[in-house]
Amino acid sequence: MVDMIARELQQDEQIRLIGFGTFEVRHRNARIGRNPQTKKNVEIPPANVPVFRPGKALKDSVNAD
């Protein structure tokens, strides 16, 4: 299942598991960061990052008393 999710995300697809959550890819633009040791600016390249958004049923089950 993990391999299937990874393959779909590589193709920029969204995976929705009803009651569990959604996996998707978001694009992060290039930006300037700072090296905390040297205090020099560092260019951080653009990247695609996987994101998981939990569904309502999962949130409710975690918060159940």
Biopython code that builds the backbone (N, CA, C, O; Angstrom):
import numpy as np
from Bio.PDB.StructureBuilder import StructureBuilder

atoms = [
    (1, "MET", "N", (0.833, -1.191, 0.000)),
    (1, "MET", "CA", (0.000, 0.000, 0.000)),
    (1, "MET", "C", (0.873, 1.248, 0.000)),
    (1, "MET", "O", (0.567, 2.219, -0.692)),
    (2, "VAL", "N", (1.956, 1.228, 0.771)),
    (2, "VAL", "CA", (2.840, 2.387, 0.839)),
    (2, "VAL", "C", (3.465, 2.655, -0.533)),
    (2, "VAL", "O", (3.583, 3.809, -0.945)),
    (3, "ASP", "N", (3.866, 1.590, -1.242)),
    (3, "ASP", "CA", (4.442, 1.752, -2.579)),
    (3, "ASP", "C", (3.434, 2.360, -3.546)),
    (3, "ASP", "O", (3.793, 3.205, -4.367)),
    (4, "MET", "N", (2.193, 1.941, -3.455)),
    (4, "MET", "CA", (1.149, 2.478, -4.325)),
    (4, "MET", "C", (0.930, 3.961, -4.052)),
    (4, "MET", "O", (0.783, 4.747, -4.989)),
    (5, "ILE", "N", (0.908, 4.348, -2.797)),
    (5, "ILE", "CA", (0.734, 5.763, -2.442)),
    (5, "ILE", "C", (1.906, 6.571, -2.972)),
    (5, "ILE", "O", (1.708, 7.653, -3.524)),
    (6, "ALA", "N", (3.123, 6.064, -2.816)),
    (6, "ALA", "CA", (4.310, 6.775, -3.300)),
    (6, "ALA", "C", (4.264, 6.944, -4.817)),
    (6, "ALA", "O", (4.591, 8.016, -5.327)),
    (7, "ARG", "N", (3.859, 5.887, -5.550)),
    (7, "ARG", "CA", (3.780, 5.978, -7.014)),
    (7, "ARG", "C", (2.768, 7.026, -7.448)),
    (7, "ARG", "O", (3.029, 7.800, -8.369)),
    (8, "GLU", "N", (1.619, 7.053, -6.794)),
    (8, "GLU", "CA", (0.583, 8.033, -7.147)),
    (8, "GLU", "C", (1.047, 9.459, -6.841)),
    (8, "GLU", "O", (0.797, 10.376, -7.623)),
    (9, "LEU", "N", (1.718, 9.643, -5.714)),
    (9, "LEU", "CA", (2.210, 10.971, -5.371)),
    (9, "LEU", "C", (3.284, 11.438, -6.346)),
    (9, "LEU", "O", (3.362, 12.627, -6.654)),
    (10, "GLN", "N", (4.114, 10.518, -6.837)),
    (10, "GLN", "CA", (5.124, 10.867, -7.836)),
    (10, "GLN", "C", (4.475, 11.377, -9.114)),
    (10, "GLN", "O", (5.056, 12.199, -9.822)),
    (11, "GLN", "N", (3.281, 10.896, -9.412)),
    (11, "GLN", "CA", (2.548, 11.335, -10.603)),
    (11, "GLN", "C", (1.657, 12.531, -10.300)),
    (11, "GLN", "O", (0.779, 12.879, -11.089)),
    (12, "ASP", "N", (1.889, 13.161, -9.146)),
    (12, "ASP", "CA", (1.153, 14.360, -8.715)),
    (12, "ASP", "C", (-0.340, 14.089, -8.551)),
    (12, "ASP", "O", (-1.162, 14.975, -8.784)),
    (13, "GLU", "N", (-0.692, 12.874, -8.153)),
    (13, "GLU", "CA", (-2.081, 12.509, -7.882)),
    (13, "GLU", "C", (-2.388, 12.689, -6.398)),
    (13, "GLU", "O", (-1.481, 12.761, -5.568)),
    (14, "GLN", "N", (-3.659, 12.759, -6.084)),
    (14, "GLN", "CA", (-4.120, 12.870, -4.700)),
    (14, "GLN", "C", (-4.774, 11.547, -4.317)),
    (14, "GLN", "O", (-5.558, 10.996, -5.090)),
    (15, "ILE", "N", (-4.455, 11.035, -3.129)),
    (15, "ILE", "CA", (-5.044, 9.785, -2.645)),
    (15, "ILE", "C", (-5.954, 10.117, -1.473)),
    (15, "ILE", "O", (-5.509, 10.675, -0.470)),
    (16, "ARG", "N", (-7.232, 9.772, -1.604)),
    (16, "ARG", "CA", (-8.206, 10.073, -0.560)),
    (16, "ARG", "C", (-8.739, 8.768, 0.004)),
    (16, "ARG", "O", (-9.336, 7.971, -0.719)),
    (17, "LEU", "N", (-8.524, 8.549, 1.290)),
    (17, "LEU", "CA", (-9.058, 7.382, 1.978)),
    (17, "LEU", "C", (-10.182, 7.877, 2.891)),
    (17, "LEU", "O", (-9.931, 8.477, 3.936)),
    (18, "ILE", "N", (-11.401, 7.620, 2.485)),
    (18, "ILE", "CA", (-12.573, 8.137, 3.194)),
    (18, "ILE", "C", (-12.528, 7.692, 4.657)),
    (18, "ILE", "O", (-12.360, 6.510, 4.953)),
    (19, "GLY", "N", (-12.679, 8.647, 5.553)),
    (19, "GLY", "CA", (-12.671, 8.371, 6.983)),
    (19, "GLY", "C", (-11.276, 8.356, 7.586)),
    (19, "GLY", "O", (-11.134, 8.362, 8.809)),
    (20, "PHE", "N", (-10.233, 8.335, 6.742)),
    (20, "PHE", "CA", (-8.860, 8.303, 7.258)),
    (20, "PHE", "C", (-8.146, 9.613, 6.962)),
    (20, "PHE", "O", (-7.677, 10.283, 7.882)),
    (21, "GLY", "N", (-8.059, 9.983, 5.696)),
    (21, "GLY", "CA", (-7.395, 11.230, 5.354)),
    (21, "GLY", "C", (-6.989, 11.277, 3.895)),
    (21, "GLY", "O", (-7.340, 10.403, 3.103)),
    (22, "THR", "N", (-6.238, 12.325, 3.557)),
    (22, "THR", "CA", (-5.837, 12.575, 2.182)),
    (22, "THR", "C", (-4.333, 12.776, 2.106)),
    (22, "THR", "O", (-3.750, 13.517, 2.898)),
    (23, "PHE", "N", (-3.712, 12.106, 1.140)),
    (23, "PHE", "CA", (-2.307, 12.307, 0.835)),
    (23, "PHE", "C", (-2.244, 13.141, -0.441)),
    (23, "PHE", "O", (-2.967, 12.867, -1.398)),
    (24, "GLU", "N", (-1.379, 14.158, -0.458)),
    (24, "GLU", "CA", (-1.224, 14.977, -1.653)),
    (24, "GLU", "C", (0.193, 15.538, -1.704)),
    (24, "GLU", "O", (0.953, 15.430, -0.741)),
    (25, "VAL", "N", (0.533, 16.135, -2.835)),
    (25, "VAL", "CA", (1.843, 16.746, -3.014)),
    (25, "VAL", "C", (1.653, 18.250, -3.113)),
    (25, "VAL", "O", (0.777, 18.729, -3.833)),
    (26, "ARG", "N", (2.474, 18.984, -2.390)),
    (26, "ARG", "CA", (2.464, 20.445, -2.476)),
    (26, "ARG", "C", (3.826, 20.922, -2.946)),
    (26, "ARG", "O", (4.856, 20.343, -2.600)),
    (27, "HIS", "N", (3.816, 21.979, -3.734)),
    (27, "HIS", "CA", (5.056, 22.536, -4.250)),
    (27, "HIS", "C", (5.548, 23.624, -3.299)),
    (27, "HIS", "O", (4.791, 24.512, -2.908)),
    (28, "ARG", "N", (6.813, 23.541, -2.937)),
    (28, "ARG", "CA", (7.439, 24.553, -2.083)),
    (28, "ARG", "C", (8.400, 25.355, -2.955)),
    (28, "ARG", "O", (9.296, 24.778, -3.572)),
    (29, "ASN", "N", (8.232, 26.659, -3.016)),
    (29, "ASN", "CA", (9.079, 27.527, -3.831)),
    (29, "ASN", "C", (10.484, 27.638, -3.249)),
    (29, "ASN", "O", (10.711, 27.353, -2.073)),
    (30, "ALA", "N", (11.415, 28.057, -4.093)),
    (30, "ALA", "CA", (12.782, 28.315, -3.632)),
    (30, "ALA", "C", (12.745, 29.480, -2.644)),
    (30, "ALA", "O", (11.905, 30.374, -2.747)),
    (31, "ARG", "N", (13.665, 29.452, -1.693)),
    (31, "ARG", "CA", (13.700, 30.526, -0.702)),
    (31, "ARG", "C", (15.110, 30.636, -0.136)),
    (31, "ARG", "O", (15.964, 29.783, -0.377)),
    (32, "ILE", "N", (15.331, 31.681, 0.604)),
    (32, "ILE", "CA", (16.618, 31.903, 1.245)),
    (32, "ILE", "C", (16.498, 31.517, 2.713)),
    (32, "ILE", "O", (15.608, 31.989, 3.420)),
    (33, "GLY", "N", (17.409, 30.648, 3.165)),
    (33, "GLY", "CA", (17.453, 30.247, 4.571)),
    (33, "GLY", "C", (18.744, 30.761, 5.181)),
    (33, "GLY", "O", (19.521, 31.446, 4.515)),
    (34, "ARG", "N", (18.974, 30.436, 6.432)),
    (34, "ARG", "CA", (20.184, 30.877, 7.105)),
    (34, "ARG", "C", (20.797, 29.713, 7.868)),
    (34, "ARG", "O", (20.112, 29.021, 8.621)),
    (35, "ASN", "N", (22.091, 29.503, 7.666)),
    (35, "ASN", "CA", (22.826, 28.484, 8.397)),
    (35, "ASN", "C", (23.016, 29.003, 9.827)),
    (35, "ASN", "O", (23.668, 30.029, 10.014)),
    (36, "PRO", "N", (22.468, 28.328, 10.835)),
    (36, "PRO", "CA", (22.547, 28.845, 12.203)),
    (36, "PRO", "C", (23.969, 28.855, 12.767)),
    (36, "PRO", "O", (24.254, 29.622, 13.687)),
    (37, "GLN", "N", (24.863, 28.020, 12.235)),
    (37, "GLN", "CA", (26.238, 27.997, 12.750)),
    (37, "GLN", "C", (27.078, 29.132, 12.190)),
    (37, "GLN", "O", (27.831, 29.780, 12.917)),
    (38, "THR", "N", (26.939, 29.368, 10.871)),
    (38, "THR", "CA", (27.787, 30.383, 10.236)),
    (38, "THR", "C", (27.065, 31.711, 10.035)),
    (38, "THR", "O", (27.705, 32.720, 9.739)),
    (39, "LYS", "N", (25.761, 31.726, 10.190)),
    (39, "LYS", "CA", (24.901, 32.905, 9.971)),
    (39, "LYS", "C", (24.898, 33.369, 8.515)),
    (39, "LYS", "O", (24.459, 34.482, 8.227)),
    (40, "LYS", "N", (25.381, 32.534, 7.596)),
    (40, "LYS", "CA", (25.374, 32.876, 6.178)),
    (40, "LYS", "C", (24.051, 32.467, 5.547)),
    (40, "LYS", "O", (23.426, 31.483, 5.943)),
    (41, "ASN", "N", (23.637, 33.262, 4.540)),
    (41, "ASN", "CA", (22.429, 32.923, 3.802)),
    (41, "ASN", "C", (22.703, 31.739, 2.894)),
    (41, "ASN", "O", (23.786, 31.614, 2.321)),
    (42, "VAL", "N", (21.696, 30.859, 2.767)),
    (42, "VAL", "CA", (21.796, 29.668, 1.947)),
    (42, "VAL", "C", (20.549, 29.609, 1.077)),
    (42, "VAL", "O", (19.438, 29.810, 1.568)),
    (43, "GLU", "N", (20.725, 29.335, -0.215)),
    (43, "GLU", "CA", (19.565, 29.191, -1.088)),
    (43, "GLU", "C", (19.005, 27.779, -0.957)),
    (43, "GLU", "O", (19.725, 26.797, -1.133)),
    (44, "ILE", "N", (17.728, 27.690, -0.649)),
    (44, "ILE", "CA", (17.040, 26.407, -0.527)),
    (44, "ILE", "C", (16.268, 26.207, -1.824)),
    (44, "ILE", "O", (15.423, 27.033, -2.170)),
    (45, "PRO", "N", (16.546, 25.114, -2.552)),
    (45, "PRO", "CA", (15.904, 24.913, -3.859)),
    (45, "PRO", "C", (14.415, 24.583, -3.726)),
    (45, "PRO", "O", (13.950, 24.192, -2.655)),
    (46, "PRO", "N", (13.672, 24.745, -4.826)),
    (46, "PRO", "CA", (12.256, 24.375, -4.790)),
    (46, "PRO", "C", (12.123, 22.860, -4.606)),
    (46, "PRO", "O", (13.023, 22.102, -4.965)),
    (47, "ALA", "N", (10.997, 22.433, -4.045)),
    (47, "ALA", "CA", (10.797, 21.005, -3.783)),
    (47, "ALA", "C", (9.309, 20.676, -3.796)),
    (47, "ALA", "O", (8.459, 21.527, -3.538)),
    (48, "ASN", "N", (9.027, 19.430, -4.102)),
    (48, "ASN", "CA", (7.685, 18.887, -3.942)),
    (48, "ASN", "C", (7.689, 18.087, -2.656)),
    (48, "ASN", "O", (8.560, 17.241, -2.454)),
    (49, "VAL", "N", (6.722, 18.344, -1.779)),
    (49, "VAL", "CA", (6.690, 17.669, -0.485)),
    (49, "VAL", "C", (5.357, 16.944, -0.296)),
    (49, "VAL", "O", (4.302, 17.498, -0.604)),
    (50, "PRO", "N", (5.402, 15.706, 0.210)),
    (50, "PRO", "CA", (4.158, 14.993, 0.486)),
    (50, "PRO", "C", (3.505, 15.546, 1.748)),
    (50, "PRO", "O", (4.183, 15.908, 2.709)),
    (51, "VAL", "N", (2.176, 15.602, 1.726)),
    (51, "VAL", "CA", (1.411, 16.148, 2.851)),
    (51, "VAL", "C", (0.267, 15.191, 3.160)),
    (51, "VAL", "O", (-0.356, 14.644, 2.250)),
    (52, "PHE", "N", (-0.006, 14.993, 4.440)),
    (52, "PHE", "CA", (-1.157, 14.186, 4.861)),
    (52, "PHE", "C", (-2.101, 15.072, 5.650)),
    (52, "PHE", "O", (-1.688, 15.756, 6.586)),
    (53, "ARG", "N", (-3.371, 15.055, 5.270)),
    (53, "ARG", "CA", (-4.407, 15.772, 6.019)),
    (53, "ARG", "C", (-5.363, 14.734, 6.593)),
    (53, "ARG", "O", (-6.039, 14.040, 5.834)),
    (54, "PRO", "N", (-5.436, 14.614, 7.916)),
    (54, "PRO", "CA", (-6.331, 13.613, 8.505)),
    (54, "PRO", "C", (-7.795, 13.961, 8.255)),
    (54, "PRO", "O", (-8.173, 15.132, 8.208)),
    (55, "GLY", "N", (-8.610, 12.920, 8.096)),
    (55, "GLY", "CA", (-10.041, 13.094, 7.904)),
    (55, "GLY", "C", (-10.759, 13.266, 9.233)),
    (55, "GLY", "O", (-10.181, 13.044, 10.297)),
    (56, "LYS", "N", (-12.016, 13.660, 9.163)),
    (56, "LYS", "CA", (-12.801, 13.916, 10.367)),
    (56, "LYS", "C", (-12.940, 12.669, 11.240)),
    (56, "LYS", "O", (-12.838, 12.761, 12.464)),
    (57, "ALA", "N", (-13.168, 11.513, 10.633)),
    (57, "ALA", "CA", (-13.341, 10.285, 11.418)),
    (57, "ALA", "C", (-12.071, 9.944, 12.191)),
    (57, "ALA", "O", (-12.153, 9.508, 13.339)),
    (58, "LEU", "N", (-10.905, 10.132, 11.588)),
    (58, "LEU", "CA", (-9.642, 9.873, 12.278)),
    (58, "LEU", "C", (-9.427, 10.859, 13.420)),
    (58, "LEU", "O", (-9.011, 10.473, 14.512)),
    (59, "LYS", "N", (-9.710, 12.130, 13.164)),
    (59, "LYS", "CA", (-9.576, 13.131, 14.225)),
    (59, "LYS", "C", (-10.496, 12.823, 15.401)),
    (59, "LYS", "O", (-10.094, 12.914, 16.561)),
    (60, "ASP", "N", (-11.754, 12.451, 15.079)),
    (60, "ASP", "CA", (-12.722, 12.142, 16.125)),
    (60, "ASP", "C", (-12.310, 10.921, 16.938)),
    (60, "ASP", "O", (-12.488, 10.903, 18.156)),
    (61, "SER", "N", (-11.760, 9.896, 16.279)),
    (61, "SER", "CA", (-11.361, 8.694, 17.019)),
    (61, "SER", "C", (-10.162, 8.952, 17.925)),
    (61, "SER", "O", (-10.051, 8.348, 18.992)),
    (62, "VAL", "N", (-9.275, 9.834, 17.512)),
    (62, "VAL", "CA", (-8.104, 10.167, 18.341)),
    (62, "VAL", "C", (-8.540, 10.993, 19.554)),
    (62, "VAL", "O", (-7.954, 10.866, 20.629)),
    (63, "ASN", "N", (-9.543, 11.821, 19.395)),
    (63, "ASN", "CA", (-9.989, 12.692, 20.468)),
    (63, "ASN", "C", (-11.115, 12.108, 21.302)),
    (63, "ASN", "O", (-11.631, 12.789, 22.188)),
    (64, "ALA", "N", (-11.516, 10.860, 21.044)),
    (64, "ALA", "CA", (-12.603, 10.240, 21.802)),
    (64, "ALA", "C", (-12.163, 10.006, 23.248)),
    (64, "ALA", "O", (-11.022, 9.630, 23.517)),
    (65, "ASP", "N", (-13.080, 10.234, 24.151)),
    (65, "ASP", "CA", (-12.775, 10.031, 25.583)),
    (65, "ASP", "C", (-13.092, 8.643, 26.018)),
    (65, "ASP", "O", (-12.898, 8.303, 27.184)),
]
sb = StructureBuilder()
sb.init_structure("model")
sb.init_model(0)
sb.init_chain("A")
sb.init_seg("    ")
for serial, (resi, resn, name, xyz) in enumerate(atoms, 1):
    if name == "N":
        sb.init_residue(resn, " ", resi, " ")
    sb.init_atom(name, np.array(xyz, "f"), 0.0, 1.0, " ", f" {name:<3s}", serial, name[0])
structure = sb.get_structure()
